[in-house]
Amino acid sequence: MSREPKTMKDLPPTPLSRPKTGSAGETGFWRTFRPVFDMPRCTGCLLCWIYCPEGCIERDEEDMPKVDFKYCKGCGVCVNECPVDAIKMEREV
């Protein structure tokens, strides 16, 4: 039985994709490194969005990823999951 794969646009948004303010409030100030996207290289697969443990990668109006740095802790999971190496970690300034 063959099924056509769904695109990310066909999937419903999930509540897990939005960061929630917890007891610690905004947590982005904890980070030492931040993810930087090379958007021309990005294929829009959104694996970074799916695997972000903090839910701080959002989808913009073109369904491309963008980071909410108020909550990003700089863990680098998005970098490890990107199949085209479109995300690099840079030291926070």
Backbone as JSON, one array per atom type, in Angstrom:
{
  "sequence": "MSREPKTMKDLPPTPLSRPKTGSAGETGFWRTFRPVFDMPRCTGCLLCWIYCPEGCIERDEEDMPKVDFKYCKGCGVCVNECPVDAIKMEREV",
  "N": [[0.83, -1.17, 0.0], [0.77, 2.02, -1.03], [1.43, 5.3, -0.03], [1.11, 8.78, -0.54], [3.56, 10.99, 0.62], [2.96, 13.37, 3.2], [3.29, 16.9, 3.16], [4.95, 19.33, 5.27], [3.25, 21.45, 5.44], [0.77, 20.32, 5.33], [0.4, 19.24, 7.79], [-1.1, 19.7, 11.0], [-0.75, 22.62, 13.13], [0.93, 22.33, 16.25], [0.47, 22.42, 19.81], [2.86, 22.01, 21.02], [4.72, 23.31, 19.59], [5.06, 25.88, 20.38], [6.73, 28.01, 22.62], [6.34, 27.96, 26.14], [5.81, 30.09, 28.88], [7.44, 29.36, 31.72], [8.03, 28.59, 35.2], [10.5, 29.71, 35.41], [10.41, 31.81, 33.7], [11.41, 33.83, 30.92], [14.0, 32.2, 29.25], [16.18, 32.49, 27.59], [18.47, 33.94, 28.17], [20.26, 32.25, 29.36], [21.84, 31.04, 27.54], [24.93, 30.24, 25.84], [25.76, 29.79, 23.3], [24.23, 30.41, 20.13], [21.77, 29.38, 17.73], [22.26, 29.84, 14.26], [20.74, 30.39, 11.25], [21.28, 29.41, 7.87], [19.57, 30.55, 5.58], [19.28, 30.42, 2.67], [20.29, 27.89, 2.22], [18.61, 26.26, 3.67], [16.11, 23.77, 3.51], [13.55, 23.73, 4.36], [12.55, 21.54, 5.73], [11.87, 21.34, 8.36], [12.75, 19.76, 10.5], [14.23, 20.74, 12.57], [12.35, 22.27, 13.93], [10.6, 20.28, 14.75], [12.18, 18.7, 16.49], [13.16, 20.44, 18.43], [13.75, 20.78, 21.81], [12.77, 22.73, 23.51], [10.75, 23.96, 22.18], [11.1, 26.36, 20.86], [11.52, 27.04, 18.25], [9.88, 28.46, 15.67], [7.38, 28.53, 13.05], [7.4, 30.52, 10.23], [5.4, 32.79, 8.15], [5.89, 31.77, 5.62], [6.27, 29.16, 6.13], [8.8, 28.53, 7.05], [11.58, 27.98, 9.27], [12.08, 29.88, 12.3], [13.75, 31.31, 15.07], [12.76, 31.76, 18.43], [14.37, 33.67, 20.4], [14.02, 34.42, 23.02], [13.49, 32.19, 24.46], [15.21, 30.19, 23.6], [17.76, 28.03, 24.56], [20.16, 27.38, 23.55], [20.96, 24.72, 23.04], [21.63, 23.16, 20.81], [20.4, 21.01, 19.54], [18.86, 21.4, 17.25], [20.84, 21.9, 15.33], [22.12, 19.42, 15.18], [20.06, 17.88, 14.09], [19.54, 18.91, 11.59], [19.47, 18.05, 8.24], [20.87, 19.17, 6.11], [22.88, 20.78, 7.0], [22.27, 23.5, 7.56], [22.23, 25.06, 9.76], [24.17, 26.64, 12.14], [26.05, 26.87, 15.16], [26.77, 29.76, 16.93], [28.88, 31.72, 19.0], [27.42, 33.49, 21.65], [27.07, 37.0, 21.79]],
  "CA": [[0.0, 0.0, 0.0], [1.62, 3.19, -1.18], [0.8, 6.58, 0.32], [1.88, 9.98, -0.85], [3.97, 11.64, 1.88], [2.4, 14.7, 3.44], [4.27, 17.95, 3.39], [4.79, 19.95, 6.58], [2.1, 22.36, 5.38], [-0.44, 19.53, 5.54], [0.3, 18.86, 9.19], [-1.68, 20.76, 11.83], [0.16, 23.17, 14.13], [0.77, 21.66, 17.54], [0.78, 23.28, 20.95], [4.25, 21.8, 21.42], [5.61, 24.14, 18.77], [5.15, 27.22, 20.94], [7.29, 27.98, 23.96], [5.46, 28.38, 27.23], [6.5, 30.72, 29.98], [7.41, 28.51, 32.9], [8.34, 29.26, 36.46], [11.75, 30.44, 35.23], [10.18, 32.93, 32.78], [12.2, 33.76, 29.69], [15.22, 31.47, 29.59], [17.2, 32.66, 26.56], [19.69, 34.55, 28.69], [21.14, 31.19, 29.84], [22.58, 30.46, 26.44], [26.27, 30.69, 25.5], [25.78, 29.72, 21.85], [22.91, 30.57, 19.52], [21.69, 28.83, 16.37], [22.16, 30.8, 13.16], [20.27, 29.68, 10.07], [21.69, 29.8, 6.52], [18.26, 30.37, 4.95], [19.33, 29.91, 1.28], [20.61, 26.47, 2.27], [17.51, 25.57, 4.36], [15.14, 23.15, 2.6], [12.22, 23.83, 4.94], [12.08, 20.23, 6.2], [11.37, 21.62, 9.71], [13.18, 18.82, 11.52], [14.66, 21.56, 13.72], [11.11, 22.64, 14.63], [10.05, 19.07, 15.36], [13.04, 18.17, 17.55], [13.56, 21.44, 19.44], [13.17, 20.37, 23.09], [12.15, 23.87, 24.18], [9.65, 24.48, 21.37], [11.33, 27.78, 20.58], [11.6, 27.28, 16.81], [8.53, 28.71, 15.15], [7.23, 28.52, 11.6], [6.93, 31.83, 9.77], [4.29, 32.76, 7.2], [6.28, 30.94, 4.47], [6.51, 27.83, 6.69], [10.22, 28.35, 7.27], [11.86, 28.09, 10.7], [12.71, 31.05, 12.92], [13.98, 31.01, 16.49], [12.35, 32.71, 19.46], [15.56, 33.7, 21.25], [13.66, 34.63, 24.42], [13.4, 30.88, 25.1], [16.26, 29.28, 23.12], [18.84, 27.85, 25.54], [21.4, 27.1, 22.83], [21.34, 23.31, 23.25], [22.22, 22.64, 19.58], [19.67, 19.88, 18.98], [18.47, 21.77, 15.89], [22.03, 21.74, 14.48], [22.34, 17.99, 14.99], [18.98, 17.28, 13.32], [19.44, 19.49, 10.24], [20.12, 17.15, 7.28], [21.65, 19.89, 5.09], [23.83, 21.65, 7.71], [21.87, 24.89, 7.35], [22.24, 25.73, 11.05], [25.45, 26.63, 12.85], [26.02, 27.5, 16.48], [27.75, 30.84, 17.09], [28.99, 32.2, 20.37], [26.58, 34.64, 21.99], [27.84, 38.23, 22.05]],
  "C": [[0.89, 1.25, 0.0], [0.85, 4.47, -0.84], [1.71, 7.72, -0.1], [2.3, 10.62, 0.47], [3.34, 13.02, 1.98], [3.54, 15.7, 3.58], [4.01, 18.54, 4.78], [3.58, 20.89, 6.59], [0.78, 21.63, 5.6], [-0.65, 19.14, 7.0], [-0.28, 20.01, 10.01], [-0.63, 21.34, 12.78], [-0.1, 22.47, 15.47], [1.06, 22.63, 18.66], [2.22, 23.12, 21.4], [5.21, 22.69, 20.64], [5.76, 25.56, 19.3], [5.73, 27.16, 22.35], [6.29, 28.5, 24.98], [6.3, 29.02, 28.32], [6.34, 29.84, 31.22], [7.74, 29.3, 34.15], [9.63, 30.07, 36.35], [11.58, 31.65, 34.32], [10.95, 32.74, 31.49], [13.57, 33.19, 30.03], [16.35, 31.66, 28.59], [18.49, 33.25, 27.06], [20.67, 33.5, 29.23], [22.13, 30.76, 28.79], [23.97, 31.08, 26.28], [26.46, 30.71, 23.99], [24.36, 29.84, 21.32], [22.91, 29.95, 18.13], [21.51, 29.95, 15.35], [21.84, 30.01, 11.9], [20.86, 30.27, 8.8], [20.45, 29.54, 5.66], [18.33, 29.94, 3.48], [19.61, 28.4, 1.23], [19.46, 25.63, 2.87], [16.5, 25.04, 3.35], [13.71, 23.25, 3.13], [11.67, 22.5, 5.43], [11.49, 20.32, 7.61], [11.7, 20.55, 10.75], [13.66, 19.57, 12.77], [13.45, 21.93, 14.57], [10.55, 21.44, 15.38], [10.86, 18.65, 16.59], [13.46, 19.17, 18.61], [12.93, 21.09, 20.79], [12.46, 21.5, 23.84], [10.96, 24.43, 23.4], [9.85, 25.93, 20.99], [11.59, 28.06, 19.09], [10.17, 27.36, 16.31], [8.55, 28.59, 13.63], [6.69, 29.88, 11.17], [5.83, 31.68, 8.73], [4.6, 31.97, 5.93], [6.62, 29.52, 4.89], [8.0, 27.51, 6.81], [10.51, 28.58, 8.76], [12.44, 29.45, 11.1], [12.75, 30.78, 14.42], [13.45, 32.13, 17.37], [13.46, 32.7, 20.5], [15.25, 34.03, 22.7], [13.68, 33.31, 25.18], [14.49, 29.9, 24.68], [17.4, 29.25, 24.14], [20.16, 27.5, 24.87], [21.88, 25.67, 22.96], [21.97, 22.68, 22.01], [21.53, 21.43, 18.99], [19.28, 20.17, 17.53], [19.63, 21.58, 14.91], [22.25, 20.27, 14.17], [21.28, 17.35, 14.11], [18.89, 17.8, 11.9], [20.19, 18.61, 9.23], [20.99, 17.85, 6.25], [22.65, 20.88, 5.7], [23.54, 23.13, 7.47], [21.85, 25.69, 8.65], [23.61, 25.56, 11.68], [25.26, 27.29, 14.2], [27.13, 28.55, 16.52], [27.72, 31.32, 18.51], [28.14, 33.46, 20.55], [27.46, 35.85, 22.28], [27.2, 39.1, 23.09]]
}
